[in-house]
Amino acid sequence: MQKIDVKLGQNSYSIIIGAGILSQTGVKLKELDLKGKAVIITNPAVNKLYGTAVKQSLIDAGFKTTVLEVPDGEKYKTLESAGKLYRQLAESGAERTTPILALGGGVIGDLAGFAAATYLRGVPLVQLPTTLLAQCDSSIGGKTAVNHKQLKNEIGAFYQPKMTISDVLTLKSLPKDEFTNGLAEVIKHAVIKDERFFVYLEKNLDRIKSLDDNVLEAVAAKSARIKVEFVESDEKDTGLRNILNFGHTIGHAVESASNFQVAHGQAVSIGMMAAANLAVKLELMDAGNVTRLKNLLNKAGLMTKLPQVDVKQVMLAMQYDKKVQDGKIRFVLPRAIGQVFITDDVSAAVIEKVLGEMK
Ligand SMILES: NC(=O)c1ccc[n+]([C@@H]2O[C@H](COP(=O)([O-])OP(=O)(O)OC[C@H]3O[C@@H](n4cnc5c(N)ncnc54)[C@H](O)[C@@H]3O)[C@@H](O)[C@H]2O)c1
C-alpha cells in the first residue's frame, strides 16, 4: 500500500493506493473523525461490483449508510442529476457532517464531487475511484463539475476530498478499452515530468496490461504523485498546472471533429503525438523521442495516426477550445521525454502541416 500526502494547507489530505483496500473504507473514515451517517454515490454497474464491499465496511465501522445510484454515462453528469441527488440526500437525512463517497470512474467522481461541494454549502467528500483514469488523474486535483447544454464541465467547483482510496483490484473488472484510455493519461504524466517513469512503462507495459497487482499499484501511485506535484504548486489551475494539458489541445479538437467517435484517451494519444511532431518540426526536440513515444503508445493500444477526420475540422475545433487566449492557441510541447514547456508561439500553418502528415 502506498500513501501520498497532498499538501494544500487547510485542504491537505491523503491518497491511499493499494490492492484490496476498499474494504478498509469504514475504518479509514473513522480515523478522519467522521461518524454517523455516510452516503455512497455510484452507478448501477459499479454498485453491483463494489457497492456491497464498501457499504459493509461502513456498516462494520458503525456508519448508517445510504447508497444513491445515478445512471451510467457522461450524459448524466448534469445539473439535473445533481438536483436529484440533493433531494435524495435531504430525504436520507444527510447533514453537514455526512460524508459523500464517490464510488466510480471520473463521471461519478466529478458529479458526486460537485454535489458534495454544493449540498449544504459543502459536506465531506471521499473519492473511491474505480477506473485507471480516475485513479491516476480525475480524482486528483479537486476539480468537480457537471456539463451544461453542449459545454463539458461548464459548471463546477474546486473542492478537495478528505481522502482518496484507490483500490487497484477494481481495475481488473474494467473494460479493456477503458483501461487503454486511462493509459494515455499515465503516459502523459511520464512525458511531462519523469523520464525514469517513462522507461519503467517501456519495460513493464506487458505486466501492466496483464494487470499485475504490484505493477498496477506502482503505476497508479507514480502517476498520481506526478499530478499531485502540479496540483500542489497551482491548486486553482492558473499557470503551471496547464502543463497537465499536454496532448489535450489537439486531442480535444480530434475528439470533437470526430463527433466523439474517437475516445478521449485515444484522442489524447494522437494529441501527444502531434505535439511531439510539432516540437521536432520546430527543431525543439530530437526525432528519436518521437519514435520512443510512438512505440510506447502503440504498444499500449493507443492511436498515433490521425483517423478519418478532416484536418480543417480539427483546426476549426481548436479555435473553440478553452486553451485559446486572445486568438492564440496555447500548446504544451516537449523538449525531451520528461521535459515540456508552454508556448503560444506555434503558427496555425505548422499545426495544419503536421496534422496532414499524421494521416
Ligand atoms: N476532475 C478532473 O480533473 C477530470 C480529469 C479528467 C477527466 N475527468 C472526467 O472524467 C470523466 C471520464 O472518466 P472515466 O474515463 O473514468 O469514465 P466513466 O466514469 O464513464 O467510467 C467508464 C465506464 O467504466 C465503468 N466502470 C467504472 N469503474 C469500473 C470498474 N472498476 N469495473 C468495471 N466497470 C467500471 C463505468 O460504469 C463506465 O461505464 C469525464 O466526465 C471527464 O470529464 C475529470
PDBQT file of the ligand as one rigid body, heavy atoms in Angstrom, charges set to zero:
ROOT
HETATM    1  N1  LIG A 401     -11.946  16.274 -12.493  1.00  0.00    +0.000 N 
HETATM    2  C1  LIG A 401     -10.927  16.135 -13.291  1.00  0.00    +0.000 C 
HETATM    3  O1  LIG A 401      -9.840  16.680 -13.061  1.00  0.00    +0.000 OA
HETATM    4  C2  LIG A 401     -11.066  15.279 -14.523  1.00  0.00    +0.000 A 
HETATM    5  C3  LIG A 401      -9.936  14.935 -15.275  1.00  0.00    +0.000 A 
HETATM    6  C4  LIG A 401     -10.091  14.089 -16.374  1.00  0.00    +0.000 A 
HETATM    7  C5  LIG A 401     -11.355  13.619 -16.705  1.00  0.00    +0.000 A 
HETATM    8  N2  LIG A 401     -12.436  13.984 -15.952  1.00  0.00    +0.000 N 
HETATM    9  C6  LIG A 401     -13.783  13.477 -16.261  1.00  0.00    +0.000 C 
HETATM   10  O2  LIG A 401     -13.775  12.072 -16.092  1.00  0.00    +0.000 OA
HETATM   11  C7  LIG A 401     -14.816  11.523 -16.877  1.00  0.00    +0.000 C 
HETATM   12  C8  LIG A 401     -14.324  10.250 -17.544  1.00  0.00    +0.000 C 
HETATM   13  O3  LIG A 401     -13.999   9.329 -16.530  1.00  0.00    +0.000 OA
HETATM   14  P1  LIG A 401     -13.777   7.774 -16.839  1.00  0.00    +0.000 P 
HETATM   15  O4  LIG A 401     -12.914   7.630 -18.009  1.00  0.00    +0.000 OA
HETATM   16  O5  LIG A 401     -13.405   7.145 -15.558  1.00  0.00    +0.000 OA
HETATM   17  O6  LIG A 401     -15.228   7.301 -17.349  1.00  0.00    +0.000 OA
HETATM   18  P2  LIG A 401     -16.526   6.773 -16.581  1.00  0.00    +0.000 P 
HETATM   19  O7  LIG A 401     -16.649   7.323 -15.242  1.00  0.00    +0.000 OA
HETATM   20  O8  LIG A 401     -17.665   6.983 -17.523  1.00  0.00    +0.000 OA
HETATM   21  O9  LIG A 401     -16.252   5.199 -16.470  1.00  0.00    +0.000 OA
HETATM   22  C9  LIG A 401     -16.106   4.452 -17.640  1.00  0.00    +0.000 C 
HETATM   23  C10 LIG A 401     -17.013   3.213 -17.611  1.00  0.00    +0.000 C 
HETATM   24  O10 LIG A 401     -16.440   2.240 -16.768  1.00  0.00    +0.000 OA
HETATM   25  C11 LIG A 401     -17.403   1.778 -15.824  1.00  0.00    +0.000 C 
HETATM   26  N3  LIG A 401     -16.645   1.406 -14.644  1.00  0.00    +0.000 N 
HETATM   27  C12 LIG A 401     -16.094   2.226 -13.725  1.00  0.00    +0.000 A 
HETATM   28  N4  LIG A 401     -15.341   1.521 -12.887  1.00  0.00    +0.000 NA
HETATM   29  C13 LIG A 401     -15.418   0.236 -13.263  1.00  0.00    +0.000 A 
HETATM   30  C14 LIG A 401     -14.829  -0.957 -12.794  1.00  0.00    +0.000 A 
HETATM   31  N5  LIG A 401     -13.944  -0.959 -11.809  1.00  0.00    +0.000 N 
HETATM   32  N6  LIG A 401     -15.137  -2.115 -13.418  1.00  0.00    +0.000 NA
HETATM   33  C15 LIG A 401     -15.998  -2.131 -14.476  1.00  0.00    +0.000 A 
HETATM   34  N7  LIG A 401     -16.552  -1.017 -14.987  1.00  0.00    +0.000 NA
HETATM   35  C16 LIG A 401     -16.254   0.152 -14.376  1.00  0.00    +0.000 A 
HETATM   36  C17 LIG A 401     -18.354   2.908 -15.663  1.00  0.00    +0.000 C 
HETATM   37  O11 LIG A 401     -19.602   2.464 -15.188  1.00  0.00    +0.000 OA
HETATM   38  C18 LIG A 401     -18.410   3.457 -17.086  1.00  0.00    +0.000 C 
HETATM   39  O12 LIG A 401     -19.336   2.732 -17.852  1.00  0.00    +0.000 OA
HETATM   40  C19 LIG A 401     -15.270  12.605 -17.844  1.00  0.00    +0.000 C 
HETATM   41  O13 LIG A 401     -16.518  13.102 -17.431  1.00  0.00    +0.000 OA
HETATM   42  C20 LIG A 401     -14.215  13.692 -17.689  1.00  0.00    +0.000 C 
HETATM   43  O14 LIG A 401     -14.717  14.992 -17.889  1.00  0.00    +0.000 OA
HETATM   44  C21 LIG A 401     -12.300  14.788 -14.877  1.00  0.00    +0.000 A 
ENDROOT
TORSDOF 0
